[in-house]
Amino acid sequence: MLPKKFAPALFGLILSGLMSLLVSGISTYRALGFGDGYVPLWTGAWLTAWLVAFPVVLVAAPLTRRAVALLVGNGR
């Protein structure tokens, strides 16, 4: 079990992995359809997207939390 201090990074890793998997799968399908080579192309697109998505989530999450807090009246 990991220490609690890793929770935000682990959350970002899992969330960015799942979202990039879903979006790259849909995008690959829309561009090429299902057929020979779909899975390898999807996998390549997903890994590339995840490499970008993970650091973006780590940076964007605190900003998004602040924006939501301001929008719902809990801002400082």
N, C-alpha and C positions, 0 to 999 in steps of 0.2 A: 504494500500500500504506500502511496506517495504522501508526503507531507502536504498539509492544507495550502501552503504557500504556492504550490504548483497548480492550484485549482484554476485560476484565470487562464494560464497558458494551456492547460489541458482542455478546458472548455473551448478555447479558440481553435486548438488543433482539431478537436472532434467536429465542431460546428463548421469550420472552413472545409474540412474533408468531406463532410456530408453534402454541404451546399455546392461545392465545386464538382462533386461526383454527379449530382442531379443536373446541374446546369450544363456541364460538359456533355452528359449523356443526351440531353434534349437537343443541344446545339449540334452535336455530331449526327444525331438522327435527322434533324431538319436539313442539314447540309447534304448528307449522303444517303439517308435511309438505312434500313437494316439490310445487310448483305455481307458478302465475303469481306473480311477485314474490318468489320464494324468494331468488334471488341478491342483489337489492338489499337485502332485509331482512337477510340473512346478512352482507353487506358492512358495513352500518351497525352491526350488533351487534358484528361483529369489531373495527371501528375503535374503537368505544366501549370494548370490553373491553381492547383493546391499550393504550389511553391509561391505563387503570387498572393493567393487568398489568405494564407496563414499570417504573414506579417501585416497585411492590411487589416485583418480582424483585430490583431493585437493593438494596432494604433487606433482603429476606428471605434472599438468597443467603449473605451472611456469617454470619447467625445460624444458618442451616441447616448450613453447613460446620462451625461450632462444635459444634452439637448432634450431628452425625454423628461428629465427632472424639471427643466424650465417650462416645458409644455404642459405638464400636469400640475404645476404650481408648487413643486418641492425644491425649486432652485434656490441657490444662496443669494 
